[in-house]
Amino acid sequence: MTKKKIKYVCQECGAESVKWLGKCPTCGQWNSLVEEEVSEEKNSHALTTAFETPRRIAEVDIEDLPRFATGSGELDRVLGGGLIPGSIILIAGDPGVGKSSLTLAVCANVARGGKKVLYITGEESSRQIRMRAERLNALADELYICAENNFERITRHVEKIQPELLIVDSIQTIYRSEIESAPGSVSQVRECSAGLMRLSKSRGVTTFVIGHVTKDGTLAGPRVLEHIVDTVLFFEGERNADFRVLRAIKNRFGATSEIGLFEMRDTGLIDVPDASKLFLPERADDIGSVIVPTVEGTRPLLVEIQALVAPTPFMPPRRTSDAVDIKRIQLLLAVLEKRLHLSIGACDVYVKTAGGIKVDEPATDLPITVALASSFANRKLLPQCVIFGEVGLSGEVRAVSKARQRIDESIRMGFTNIVLPKKNFAELSKSHIDRAKFMPVENLRDALKISMPRD
């Protein structure tokens, strides 16, 4: 008779304890330890692959892995050029953001190319998937669907159909029979994801795994889930907005800074190849509004940063932003207060980006600072102007990387005035200088004088 034992597992971080604790000693969460009954019987977790002996690294073949396209240019960009057989990809995001719609469209595109695709759904019925497929025009002969939660039966379906692409929607609904805990628990998510990894690697099946997120926006389940998979993709964007941003957090086969842009329509997610137009709406008032050329991976992207600085009788004043790190805003406010003697510390500060896209790179320091100063002084900015540069604690403006890409995208979008660090200007060629008016700056005081000219 198999002996069983009781252990307590934290549902936030996966830490285990032999007794119940009110607070997890690993992650500090309260009331997160849940009792689980675990069998002591050992299970085989070995990869069913051929035995490999150690060899010199120079003797390992380095032929390019045979990628195949998803049918979406934006998704292929984020993945590094397409799907790789045997890879496992985790897609996470808020409910309703478009995870299932995107993966179902990918299934149809791959199936129309002659490859077998198996879509496993643990949350919906087969009829519901069929209805969505008709709405998204995602019907294909080689696309198979199955409503299943049991991991062992999913494995048998894969062995029978032998698909080249597998979708599991979602990992929190799949369970293994030998584990006593409920689906979605740390033990079930850990073991099911490890089983999918072994299945994907041993059979060369490309696997998409859809994951839930917590109310804080982080991936639900143990952190081991992110370590097991080859690629982690996160959807960003509000459910009420028309666009979505797909960002690579981890990618073993490509860059981790790439993003893909999609527009949500009645027929599903549509690629948005010209991203700058999406984040540059018409502006009625230029006070506190600055255009910054950011670079996401290999893609230059023009984003409008807006700032509102308002006096408040309440202390401490508020600092609010969903698109920019609050710590970065506090640092820039301290520089304005100390170096330029602006009494901005007693004001409420609100910072956002048009469209809600998140920006987090040193090149946004200068435009954020200029937007804050413009709103505080209630002065308009230079028309048709883009600004980029890093701001140091002493108020100096430092050079940033990929300046030429930022400038080329700004000129392509019709901007004629460019405020940039002096060192970046010295690196430009004459062909760049003749195409726009460049205003190099060395410190924050000069940048504000140029960006906010007096009438």
Stockholm file with secondary structure:
# STOCKHOLM 1.0

chainA/1-455         MTKKKIKYVCQECGAESVKWLGKCPTCGQWNSLVEEEVSEEKNSHALTTAFETPRRIAEVDIEDLPRFATGSGELDRVLGGGLIPGSIILIAGDPGVGKSSLTLAVCANVARGGKKVLYITGEESSRQIRMRAERLNALADELYICAENNFERITRHVEKIQPELLIVDSIQTIYRSEIESAPGSVSQVRECSAGLMRLSKSRGVTTFVIGHVTKDGTLAGPRVLEHIVDTVLFFEGERNADFRVLRAIKNRFGATSEIGLFEMRDTGLIDVPDASKLFLPERADDIGSVIVPTVEGTRPLLVEIQALVAPTPFMPPRRTSDAVDIKRIQLLLAVLEKRLHLSIGACDVYVKTAGGIKVDEPATDLPITVALASSFANRKLLPQCVIFGEVGLSGEVRAVSKARQRIDESIRMGFTNIVLPKKNFAELSKSHIDRAKFMPVENLRDALKISMPRD
#=GR chainA/1-455 SS CCCEEEEEEETTTCCEESSCCSBCTTTCCBTCEEEEEEECCCCCCCCCSCCCCCCCGGGSCCCCCCCBCCSCHHHHHHHTSSBCTTCEEEEECSTTSSHHHHHHHHHHHHHHTTCCEEEEESSSCHHHHHHHHHHTTCCCTTEEEEECCBHHHHHHHHHHHCCSEEEEECGGGCBCTTCCSCTTSHHHHHHHHHHHHHHHHHHTCEEEEEECBCTTSSBSSCTHHHHHSSEEEEEESCTTSSEEEEEEEEETTSCSSCEEEEEEETTEEEECSCHHHHTCCCCSCCTTEEEEEEEETTEEEEEEEEEEEEECSSSSCCEEESSSCHHHHHHHHHHHHHHSCCCCTTEEEEEEEGGGCCCCSGGGHHHHHHHHHHHHHTCCCCTTEEECCEECTTSBEECCSCHHHHHHHHHHTTCCEEEEEHHHHHTCCHHHHTTSEEEEESBHHHHHHHHSCCC
#=GC SS_cons         CCCEEEEEEETTTCCEESSCCSBCTTTCCBTCEEEEEEECCCCCCCCCSCCCCCCCGGGSCCCCCCCBCCSCHHHHHHHTSSBCTTCEEEEECSTTSSHHHHHHHHHHHHHHTTCCEEEEESSSCHHHHHHHHHHTTCCCTTEEEEECCBHHHHHHHHHHHCCSEEEEECGGGCBCTTCCSCTTSHHHHHHHHHHHHHHHHHHTCEEEEEECBCTTSSBSSCTHHHHHSSEEEEEESCTTSSEEEEEEEEETTSCSSCEEEEEEETTEEEECSCHHHHTCCCCSCCTTEEEEEEEETTEEEEEEEEEEEEECSSSSCCEEESSSCHHHHHHHHHHHHHHSCCCCTTEEEEEEEGGGCCCCSGGGHHHHHHHHHHHHHTCCCCTTEEECCEECTTSBEECCSCHHHHHHHHHHTTCCEEEEEHHHHHTCCHHHHTTSEEEEESBHHHHHHHHSCCC
//
